[in-house]
């Protein structure tokens, strides 16, 4: 493994990212002290699943809010607005996996669940001890620098197959307001440039005031927050490839690198540099 030079040492000492070029469909994060890693409500384009290793925290997913403790697995479907944060500065620790939905869709097809794209899980958390043990075993293999890529991929297929077998799915895709979807699509297609509320509402065919109320109720965030989240998710994707932070900031639509840094830390509880410089599996011709 390689580690980058630290410009935010206190947080990096308690939080680390992992990824491997041979498994581009998955990314991992370990947080040893969640008190130093706090999030605003946000969403991912990936499917996310995480295990609480110790302590307790708050968990928000859409309109659902509860307290979660060690042994709980939390699940976030792509687009789910969520946040997990400490309770009254109590210590807690967790590990997360971020999985490409296209890869999961392919797995679902292979399991005989072929349909229209990714099938969303109905559960947003589970305390099933079998899945807890399965997650722990898979995470250990995934982040083992000596494990061969095939071993890691086999472990991924095995764990996510068991997850699909033991958890249910949404019976019917949620019905969305067509106008809100038009607004979201407009933002997604135009996020690199400066946007005004009037043009978003015009694209959706509603008044600005109506758009703000309905958009926040449906997506869990205002149009501005949705735009910022979209920019951060784009930046996250670019940083995975090691692109210069300043270039990524401008390409994402931020005014400058400092603007990206503030938004990135707020939504992902990490600096762009910390995220970009994740440890990576290094192979020198040996495999197991």
Phi, psi and omega in degrees: 000153174237147179237143183272165173294144187260129174250354175221063188309314183302316180288318182297329179293339184248359183211134179218147176255154176222140170203160185222124181304335180281348176231068186292351183273000183216147179221149182232155175218133175247129177239116183275335178218099184292349179292337181263002184230092185245145187239146162276164177299135183204177177220165179236155172278346180268168167274136183237140176216138183215154179245128174282118183272328180200158178075194180224159177205171173272152180223123177241130174218106186064234179270356183271135178218133180203179176257132180239153185228177182307136181098350180276134172259127177253142181235135177233114175292157177306131179090348178293126177278124189210171174192144173232129184215159182294157177253115178048045176061025176282139181290145173203159183219151182202166174231140183235151171235136178242118191240133179299130184291330178295320178295316179294322177300319177297321177296318179299318177301317181292338179269008179083021181252023184306137180196216180264084178075203184293131176268122184284140174286143178279330181279141173251356171199158176208148176245024180296117183297332179294318179288328177298312179296319179297318178298314183299316180295315181296316181299321180295317179293315184302319185263008178281116184291345180263350181284139180287153180305320180297322177298316180296316182292321175301317180295323178296313180298318181296313182294313184287337172294314179295325178297317179293325182287332186258346179242152181270176182235160175296128184293319182228137178302135182300139179280127182247147176292124184301323181292321178293323178294324176295320179296315180296319180294321179298316179296315182298329182272346185233013185301332182292344181249169178290130181242147176247150182300324181300318182287329177291315180293326178295318178296327181276337181083031179224168178284154180304316181294320178293321181297313182300313181296311184290321182297314181294322179294320184280314185262349180081009178204159179287165175305321179295316179295323178296318178297313179298317179298319180297320179295319180294320179295323175296314180299320179301315180297318181290322181293332177301332180268007177077020182292150179301136185299318181298319179294319180296320181302313181290320180295330181279346180104005178278154182295324181196182182295324180295322178297315177299316182300316181296314182292320181298315180294323181293320185268327185244001177054042177200153174279157176304322180294318178300315181293314183298324187267034179304150175292145183231147177292129179248127180242139181233052175082001178251145176213161181241000000 
